[in-house]
Each structure stands twice: as C-alpha cells, then as structure tokens.
Amino acid sequence: MPEGVFFVGGHPIAGGDQSGIDKASAELFEGAKCILTPSEKTDKKTLDTVKALWKSFGSVTLLIDPGEHDKIYAVVSHLPHLLAYMMVNTVADIDNSYFRFSGTGFLDTTRIASSHPELWRDICILNKENVIASVEIFRQNLDRAVQYLRAVDPESLEREFRKARTLREGIGQN
C-alpha cells in the first residue's frame, strides 16, 4: 500500500442471489453483520473510521482474525453455495425433467444456486483449503447417513435429523 493509505479487510454479511443495479436495496446493510478482519498492521484510526462507516449503513461490526474469518465462512457460506450448485447439477445428471416436480423444499435449499457463478467460483478457489476441509467433513456426515440407510437404521438416522433440527432452531438465538 502507498504511504498514508491503509487497508481494512471487511465482509458485509448481506446480499442476495440476484445481481444488477435493478436489484439494489438501500436497506441492504440495515441490521446486517459486517465482519472486519484487522491484522496487527491495521491502523487503529482507520479501523475506527471503517467501523463508523459500516455503522452509518446500519450494520453491526464484528472483529475477527482474517484466517478465522476464512475458516468460518468456508463452512457457513462457501460450502452451502457449492452444495446448492451441485444439488441442482445432480438433478440434471439424473433427469432434467425432474425439475418440473420441484417443491418449495428444493427451491428453498437451492435458492443460492441462482447466485453469480463467477463470484462464487472465485470465492471458492481463493478459500480452497478451507472449502475442501469443509467438504470433507460434510462428506463424512453424508457417508454416515448413507451407512444408516444401507443398514436400515431408522434410530440413528432420526438421531442425526433431530440433532440437526435442534442446532438449526438455535441459530440466531445468541
């Protein structure tokens, strides 16, 4: 960076699956988290200015180490996008005509597959190590579910579903 110019990494947790100026919203950042990723080299005054800027948009700023940010968002953002794209492709690989039978569950689950492909290509590649680690853990969970299905083990499958339901219902409550 040139002398007197300071960088503060930031990631607003806001957006949607549609792009373009006609999809813009003045309220996009209202109440949304904005993750700032300062390092030991970050200028304190500049960090305070950036925090105030995001606050003026209505955002709540959180400070997170840059590496931790990449680990967190590989799991809660990048992995879901990758899975949504692959779920849609899986249906197409089986039979494109099945899409006409889609209900709200499939549409809700794959909504983010309508996101900008080039953006998500770059995000996944730039955070590939964390994304791959998340995919491996997801694969272990999926393999466990397949094991329960093959064994016709309804108790274990239900236990996994109940665990996920309880965890999902607790999101946003803290």
C-alpha positions as CSV (number, residue, x, y, z in Angstrom):
1,M,0.0,0.0,0.0
2,P,1.2,3.5,-0.7
3,E,2.4,5.5,2.3
4,G,-0.6,7.0,4.2
5,V,-3.1,4.6,2.7
6,F,-4.4,1.8,5.0
7,F,-6.3,-1.3,4.3
8,V,-9.1,-2.8,6.5
9,G,-10.5,-6.1,5.3
10,G,-14.3,-6.3,5.6
11,H,-17.1,-8.6,4.7
12,P,-20.7,-7.5,5.0
13,I,-23.0,-10.4,5.7
14,A,-25.7,-9.2,3.4
15,G,-26.8,-9.7,-0.1
16,G,-28.9,-11.9,-2.2
17,D,-29.0,-14.4,-5.1
18,Q,-29.9,-11.7,-7.7
19,S,-27.4,-9.3,-9.1
20,G,-27.6,-6.0,-11.0
21,I,-28.5,-2.4,-10.3
22,D,-32.2,-3.1,-10.5
23,K,-31.8,-5.5,-7.5
24,A,-30.1,-2.8,-5.3
25,S,-31.6,-2.0,-1.9
26,A,-31.0,1.0,0.3
27,E,-31.7,-1.2,3.3
28,L,-29.3,-4.0,2.4
29,F,-27.0,-3.4,5.3
30,E,-29.6,-2.4,7.9
31,G,-29.1,-4.7,10.9
32,A,-26.7,-6.9,9.0
33,K,-23.4,-8.0,10.4
34,C,-20.2,-6.7,8.9
35,I,-17.1,-8.7,9.7
36,L,-13.9,-6.6,9.8
37,T,-10.6,-8.5,9.7
38,P,-7.9,-6.3,11.1
39,S,-4.4,-7.6,11.4
40,E,-1.5,-6.4,13.7
41,K,-0.6,-4.0,10.9
42,T,-4.1,-2.3,10.8
43,D,-4.1,1.4,11.6
44,K,-6.3,1.9,14.6
45,K,-7.7,5.3,13.4
46,T,-8.5,3.8,10.0
47,L,-10.2,0.8,11.7
48,D,-12.4,3.2,13.7
49,T,-13.3,5.1,10.6
50,V,-14.3,1.9,8.8
51,K,-16.3,0.8,11.8
52,A,-18.2,4.1,11.8
53,L,-18.8,3.9,8.1
54,W,-20.5,0.5,8.4
55,K,-22.4,1.6,11.5
56,S,-23.8,4.6,9.4
57,F,-25.2,2.0,7.0
58,G,-26.9,0.3,9.9
59,S,-24.5,-2.6,10.2
60,V,-23.3,-4.3,13.3
61,T,-19.5,-4.7,13.1
62,L,-17.6,-7.7,14.5
63,L,-13.8,-8.0,14.5
64,I,-12.4,-11.4,13.5
65,D,-8.9,-12.6,12.7
66,P,-8.6,-12.9,8.9
67,G,-7.7,-16.6,9.0
68,E,-10.6,-17.4,11.3
69,H,-12.9,-15.5,9.0
70,D,-11.9,-17.7,6.1
71,K,-12.5,-20.9,8.2
72,I,-15.9,-19.7,9.4
73,Y,-17.2,-18.6,6.0
74,A,-15.9,-21.7,4.3
75,V,-18.4,-23.6,6.4
76,V,-21.4,-21.2,6.7
77,S,-21.3,-19.6,3.3
78,H,-19.0,-21.1,0.7
79,L,-19.9,-24.8,1.4
80,P,-23.7,-24.1,1.2
81,H,-23.2,-22.3,-2.2
82,L,-21.1,-25.1,-3.5
83,L,-23.6,-27.7,-2.3
84,A,-26.6,-25.8,-3.8
85,Y,-24.9,-25.7,-7.2
86,M,-24.0,-29.4,-7.0
87,M,-27.5,-30.3,-5.9
88,V,-29.0,-28.7,-9.0
89,N,-26.4,-30.4,-11.2
90,T,-27.2,-33.7,-9.6
91,V,-30.9,-33.5,-10.5
92,A,-29.9,-32.6,-14.1
93,D,-27.5,-35.5,-14.2
94,I,-30.3,-37.9,-13.2
95,D,-33.1,-36.4,-15.3
96,N,-33.7,-32.7,-16.3
97,S,-37.4,-33.3,-16.4
98,Y,-37.4,-33.8,-12.6
99,F,-37.1,-30.1,-12.1
100,R,-40.8,-29.6,-13.0
101,F,-41.7,-31.6,-9.9
102,S,-39.7,-29.3,-7.6
103,G,-41.4,-28.0,-4.5
104,T,-40.6,-25.3,-2.0
105,G,-38.1,-27.6,-0.2
106,F,-35.9,-28.0,-3.2
107,L,-36.4,-24.3,-4.2
108,D,-35.5,-23.1,-0.7
109,T,-32.5,-25.3,-0.4
110,T,-31.1,-24.4,-3.8
111,R,-32.0,-20.7,-4.0
112,I,-28.4,-19.6,-3.7
113,A,-27.5,-21.6,-6.8
114,S,-29.0,-18.6,-8.6
115,S,-26.1,-16.6,-7.3
116,H,-23.5,-15.1,-9.7
117,P,-21.3,-18.2,-10.8
118,E,-18.1,-16.2,-11.5
119,L,-18.2,-14.6,-8.0
120,W,-18.6,-18.0,-6.3
121,R,-16.1,-19.6,-8.5
122,D,-13.5,-17.1,-7.3
123,I,-14.5,-17.2,-3.7
124,C,-14.3,-21.0,-3.6
125,I,-10.9,-21.0,-5.3
126,L,-9.4,-18.3,-3.2
127,N,-10.5,-20.1,0.0
128,K,-10.0,-23.6,-1.4
129,E,-8.2,-25.1,1.5
130,N,-10.9,-24.2,4.0
131,V,-13.7,-25.1,1.5
132,I,-12.1,-28.5,0.8
133,A,-11.8,-29.2,4.6
134,S,-15.5,-28.3,5.0
135,V,-16.4,-30.6,2.1
136,E,-14.5,-33.5,3.7
137,I,-16.4,-33.1,7.0
138,F,-19.7,-32.8,5.0
139,R,-18.7,-36.0,3.1
140,Q,-18.2,-37.8,6.5
141,N,-21.7,-36.7,7.6
142,L,-23.2,-37.8,4.3
143,D,-21.4,-41.1,4.4
144,R,-22.7,-41.7,7.9
145,A,-26.3,-41.1,6.6
146,V,-25.8,-43.5,3.7
147,Q,-24.5,-46.1,6.2
148,Y,-27.6,-45.7,8.3
149,L,-29.8,-46.0,5.2
150,R,-28.0,-49.1,3.9
151,A,-28.3,-50.7,7.4
152,V,-31.9,-49.7,7.6
153,D,-31.1,-48.0,10.9
154,P,-34.0,-45.6,11.5
155,E,-33.0,-44.7,15.1
156,S,-29.5,-43.4,14.0
157,L,-30.9,-41.6,11.0
158,E,-33.6,-39.9,13.2
159,R,-30.9,-39.0,15.8
160,E,-28.9,-37.2,13.1
161,F,-32.1,-35.4,11.9
162,R,-33.0,-34.4,15.5
163,K,-29.5,-33.2,16.2
164,A,-29.6,-31.0,13.0
165,R,-33.1,-29.7,13.8
166,T,-32.1,-28.7,17.3
167,L,-29.0,-27.0,16.0
168,R,-30.8,-25.2,13.2
169,E,-33.6,-24.0,15.5
170,G,-30.9,-22.4,17.8
171,I,-29.3,-20.4,15.0
172,G,-29.6,-16.7,15.6
173,Q,-30.8,-17.1,19.2
174,N,-27.5,-16.0,20.8
